Amino acid sequence: AGRKQRAAARRKAFSLFVKAKEVPASSRCPGGGEGVRWRCCRQAFEELPGIHRHVALHHSGDVGRQAGLGAVPAEAGGGPVGSPAPAGSAARPSGHSCSNPEISWALPDTSHVSHDDLKSQVGEVLLYYCYCEVKDPEKLCAWQKALCQHLHLTGKVRVASEGINGTVGGSKVATSLYIKVMLSQPVFKNILCQEDFKSSAGGAHCFPDLRVGVFREIVPMGIDPKIVSYKETGIHLSPQEFHREVEQYLSQATQGQSDTILLDCRNFYESKIGHFQGCLAPDIRKFSYFPSYVDENLELFKDKRVLMYCTGGIRCERGSAYLRSKAVCREVYQLKGGIHKYLEEFPDGFYRGKLFVFDDRYAICSNEDIISACTYCGVLWDQYKLCSSQHCRQLVLTCPSCCNKGLTACCPVCQEKELKVTSRASGQTLKEECECTRRRPRVPIEHVSPRMLDTGK
């Protein structure tokens, strides 16, 4: 009986809470859309289920207080029902305490933005990271998820005690608001800046969904951040400085006088379709193999100046720190902002081919060069597709002509398995590693002569 009374009280309080937020038709804001009936936390809601979900998620404590179900501490999102939130604040997701005063729960005001503008398919993809100390990753993760959902952004965001790493897509209105709020978040204050956000044409459609989570590392290198810290990183070079260094390296390499290694620390399928001229591109499948690659090839780096680069700069932060920890290199430098920022300054510079990206676009381009070939016929081709075999998740370069012939898998073994799978009953799929991946050495040992490095090969 007591449970029924409390449930009835909650329903009554919930109803009162929603009605207190209702906006009369005559005073509905133009930016909120013609059908808007409720506003809360500077958000507009057209349908009753929408405001119901919002209240259940963000104001369960307020509902409980109105129903006389016990006081909720102020730090858990208190305040009288129906009262406006303090300036610069927003409702906090339930289930998360606010013991860390550095994290703000603020969400941007979207009442002045039309629904169509916020969810427009024409937009961009943002790539960014920020290394900093995060005392409560779970809380930052909850805020980040609420922020992305609020702005209808999709993508992937990794949060850890060492910082945040994200790539998100949405309308330009949404991404602009996202950057603004990220820069005002106290956790990133005076660390993250406008130029740390790399943008490219795209939108929410570039990702299948939104994935936000807490991890040990914001980029999976496989080594505890306390052992190899981002604080021990190499020397950052701006795109202009890096360009001059590469120019000098290529000039000296031609004369057989270079003491420098231009190191691509991305995966083989990334460097395959685009890379800097004269680079050393490890034949590794995952960045977590990079430390082992360094260990197995230490002699290669002995007394060398190393110029490192990656997509957006984040892998170089930990990668350069690991290389420096081996104390074999003379100097270790890295491209600040990665290839992304370099191409903004030098679209026709020393980087040739396409830039691989980890979303449904697979690659973006700044020049017309095609440096890779179709797996089957060898014609110039650099547009990736997923292997057609259901048990495999490898990327394959297969030109339209070969695709029309049914050559759509990453290797002959996968192609044969694909034919077998399609002949079976639906719902039966294989889960195993691709044969061509299994044959690939996990960590290649470079057989590179000094002469090859000197000539920039």
N, C-alpha and C positions, 0 to 999 in steps of 0.2 A: 504493500500500500504506500509505504514511504517513497519507494522508487517511482511509482506512478505519479505521486504528487510532485516530486522534484522534476520529472519529465514534463508534466503539464506546466509547471512554473517556467521551465526553460523555453517551452514553445511560446508561452505568453510573452516572455521577455524578448524573445527573438522577434516576434511579431511587432512589439512596441519599438524595438531597435530599428527595424526596417522602415516602419512607417515614419519614424522620426527623421529618417534620411530622405524621404520621398520629396521630389521636386515637382511643384505644380507645373502643368503644361505651359502656362503663360510665362514661367520664369526659367524654362529649360535653356541651357547655354547653347548657342549656335554651333560651337565647336564640338559639342558632344553628340550631335546627330539628332535627327528629328524624333526618333523613337525613344530617346533617353528618358527614364522615369526616376532613376535613383542616382545619387552621387555619394561617394564615401572615399575617404583617403585620397581625394583629388582624382578619383577615377569615376567614369561614367558607365552606367549599366542600363541596357535596354530591356533585358528580360529578368523576370523574378528569379529563375534558377541561378543566374549569374551573381546577383547580390546575395543570395542564400549561400553560395559557395564561398564568396568573399568573407561574409560575416562568420561562417563556420571556421574558416581557416585563420582569420586575423583577429577576430573579436570574441573568441569563446570566453575569455576572461571577463569582458564587459557584460556579456549575456549572463554569466554566472552571478555577477554582482547584482544585476537588476533583479534576478530571480531570488535574491536573498540566500545564495548558496555558499556564502563565505567570501571573505575579502581576498583580493588578489594583490600581491605586493606591487608597488608602483613600478618597480623595474621590470615587471612582467607585462607591462602594457596597460597600466591603470589609467584612471581618469573617468569622470562621469560619462554615462552612456549619452551619446548624442553630442557631447562636447567636442569642439574641434581639436585636432592634434596640435601640439606645440609647433611653432614655426620650425621648418627644417626637419620635421620628424614624420614618421608614418607608422601605421599599425605594424606590429611585429608578429611574425609567425609563431603560433603556439608551440610549446614544447621546447623552447630555447630560452635559457636564462640570459640576462644581459650583464654578466659579471665583467665583461671586457668593455670598458668605456670607450675604447678606440674605435669600435665598429658602429657606424651609423646605419640605421635601418631605412633611411630616406629613399623614397621612390620619386621619380620626376612627375611633375604635374602634366597630365596629358589632356586636361579638359578643353584646352584650346586647339587640340589637334583632331581633325576628322578621322573617323574610323578607317576610311579608304586610304588616307595618307599614311597612317600608322602601319597598315598591313599591305602597302603597295608591293607588287612583285618586282618593280624596278627599284633596285637599291644597291647595296654593297656588302662586302664581306670584310670584317675587321680581324686583324691578327695582332696580338699583343701579348706581353708578359711583364711581370713585375716581381723581381726578387726582393723580398722584405720579410721581416719577422712577423708572423701571424700567431697571436697567442691562442686564438680560438678558431681553427679552421672550419669546424662544423657550423659555427654561427655565420662566418663569412660565406660559406657555401649556401646556407639557407637564404641569406640576403641576395646572393648572386642569382639563385634560381628564381626568386620572387621578382627580381629586377628584369631578367630576361623574359619571363612570362608576361610581365606587365607591359613590355615593349614589343611583344610578339616576335622575339628573336629566337632563332634556332642555332644549333652549333654544339661545340664542346668546350667545357670549362673545367680545368683541373685546379683544385685548391689544395694547398699543403701548408705546413708550418713555415716553409721557406718562401711562400708567395703565391702567385696566381698566374695561370697561363690559359689564354682563351682564343678561340676563333669563332666568331658569331656572325650571322647574316640576318639582314632585315632591310626595311625601307631606310632611305637616307635620313628621314625624320627620326626614326627609331635609333639608328646608329649614332646620330648626332647627340641625342639625349643620353644615350648610353655612355658616350665618352665624357660628357659633361658631368654626369653623376659619378662616374669612376674617378675623375680627377678631384671631385669634392669629398670622396670617401677618406676619412681621417687616416685609415690604415695606409693609404698610398700617398698621402700628402707629402709634397716636396720630394717624392721619389719617382712617381709616374708622371709623365708629361705628354702633351698633345702629340709630339713627334714620335712617341713610342707606339702609336697606333698606326699600323700599316693597312691601307685599304685597297680594294680592287673591286671591279664591277661584279655584281652578283645579287644576292638577296637571301631571304629565308629559304627559298627553294633549293639552295645549294646543299642543304643538309636534310637528312630524313626526319630529324627530331632534335630535341634539346637534351643534352646530357651534361649534368653538373655533378661533380663528386669530389670527395676528399681522398687524397692519395699521399703516399710518403714523399714523392717527388713530383714537381710540376712538369718535368720532362723525364721520361723513364730511362735513366741511364743504368739503373740497377745497383747503385752504390749509395749507402746511407749519406744524406746531405751533411751529417755531422762529421763524417770522415773526409769527404771531398766537398768543400763548401764553395758556393758561388762567390764568397768573399775573397777567394784566392784566384780569381779569374785573370786572364791575360790582359794585355793593354788594348783598349778599344780604339779603333781607327774609324774616323768618319768615312762615308763613301768617297769623298774627294781624296782623303789621305790613302785609303785602300787602293784607289784607282792609280795613284802615283806609284805606290809600292809595287803593284802588279806590273805596271808599265816598266819600271826599273828592273824587276825580276825577269821579265820576258826579254828585255834588251840584254841583260847580262847572261841569261841562259843561252841565247843565240851565240854568244862569244865563248861559251864554256867556262864562265867565271862565277856562276851563281852559287851562293851558300844558303839559299832560301828554298823552302818547300811550301808550295801553295796547296793547302790541304782542305779538301771537301769532306766535311764530317757528316754528310747525309748518307742515306741508304743508296744501294746500287741502282735501284729503279728510278730514283730521283735524278742522280747525276747522269744516268743513261740518256735522258732526253734534253739535258741542259747543264752546262758547267762552265767555269772559267777556263780560258785557254791556258794550257800548260799545267793544269792541276794534277794532283795525286788524289784519285777518287777510290777509296777503299771498297772492295767488293763485299760489303756487309749488308745483311738484310734488316737488321734492327740497330737502333742507336745503343741499345744495351750491350751490343757486341763491341762497341767502340773501345772501352777500356781494355778488353782482351786483345784487340787489334794493336793498340799502343804497346802493350806488354810484349807481344810476339814480334814486334818490329822496332824495338827500342834503338837498335843500332842505326836504323834509318834516320832517326831524328837527332842523333848525337852531334852536338856542336852546330846545329842548324838554327837559322831563323825560320820560324813557322808562321805563315799567314793562314789563319783559319777562317772558314765561312760556312754558313748554313742558310736555311730559308729566311728566318726572321731574327736570328741572333741568339735564340735561347739555348740551342744545343751547344753553341760555342762557349757559353758561360760556364757550364760544368765540364765540357770537353777540354777547354783550355786549362781549367783548374786541375784536371786529372793529369794532363800532359806536363804541366809545371811541377806537379808533385813528384814526378819521376826524376827531376833535376838533371836532365840530359840535354835539353835544348838551350841554346844561347839566349834566345828571346822568343816569346810567344805573343803574337798579335791576333786580333779578331775583328771582323767586320761588324761594326755597330749597326743594328737594324737589319743585318743580313742582306741577302740578295734582293729582297723586297725593296729596301731603301736604296740600294745601289742602282737598281733599274729605274727608279724615279729620277735619279740624277744622270745616269748614263745608260739610256735605253739601247744605244748602239755601242756600248763599251766593250770590255773584254769578256763579258758573259755572253755566251752564244747558246741559242736554243730556247726551249721553254722552261718555265719555273713550275716544278711539281707542287701541287697544293693538296692538302688532306681533306678534300670534300668532293662532291659529285662532279665538279668541273675537271678534276685531276690535274689540269695544267692551265697556266696563263702565259701569255707571250708578250714580249716587248720588241722582238725583232723577227725577221722572216726566216731565219736559219732553221733548218731541220738537220739535226746531227745524229739521229737514230734511224733504224731501219725496221721494216716488217720482219717479224720472226721467221716467216715462211718463205717469202720470195726475195727479200733483201732490198726492196724498193724503199726509198726514203719515206719514213712515216714516224710520227711521234704522238699519236692520239691513243691513249690507253683505254682498254676495256677490261672488265673482269673476265677471267677465264670462264668459259661456258660450262665447264664440268662442275656439278653441284657440290662435290666434296672439296673443291679447291677455291682459295680466295686470292690467288696470284693475279697480278696485272699482266696483260698481254698486249703486245704491239702487233696487230694484224690489219693489213690494209683492206679497203673495201673489196678489192678483187678476190683476195683470199677468203674474206668473210663470205662472199657469195659462193665460194666453192665448199663452204662448210668448215673451213679451218678457223675455228674460233676458240680453241683451247691454248694453254700456255706451252704445251709440249705434246708430242705424239702419244705418250702414255695417258695423259689426261684426255686427249681427244678420243682414244679408244674407250676409256671408262665412261665418257659422256654418252657414247653410243649405247653402252650397256645399261646405263642408268635410265636413259629415256625409254628403253624397251621394257623396263620393269613397271610394276604397279606404282601408281602415284603415292606419294608419301614416304617412299623408301629413298633415303639419301645416305651417302657414305660420308663418314667423318674421319679423314685421315690426311696426313701431310702429303703434299704434291711430290712426285718422284723427282722433278727437276730441282725442287728445294732441298730434298734429302741428299741429292748428289753434290750440292754446293757446299764447299768448305765453310764451316761456321765462322772461322776467323782466318782469312787468307794471310799467308806469309809472303811479303813482297820480295820479289827477286828483281830489284831495281838497281842497276849499276849507277855509279856516280855520273857516268857519261850521259845516261838517259835523263837524269834529273837536270843536268847542265843544259841539255838541249830542249828542256821544257816538255818532255813527253811523259 
